[in-house]
Amino acid sequence: MPLQFPNKSRSFDDAKRTVRFHGYDGMFEVRFPIEAAALLEKTNSGDAEADYLNAFDRSRPEIQKAAIRVYERNRRSSYLLTASDLK
């Protein structure tokens, strides 16, 4: 079964400066934090949690495609996505 993203939830982790979301490979959950810096160019101001979450929402299809590419290379339970993963 390919990696899927049935749960649209995401959250901002201010301490780690990431937006966290999850995918599922069958019954296995895969965590995908993405660096806030990777979302900076997609934000209006990049200084508030809402800016990062809105940037994530606008770029969700692109981010999920990047998550699938990274996951298919080496299946693990967690990946930190960076700006280079979105290119």
Order of alpha helices (4+ residues) and beta strands (2+ residues): beta-beta-beta-alpha-alpha-alpha
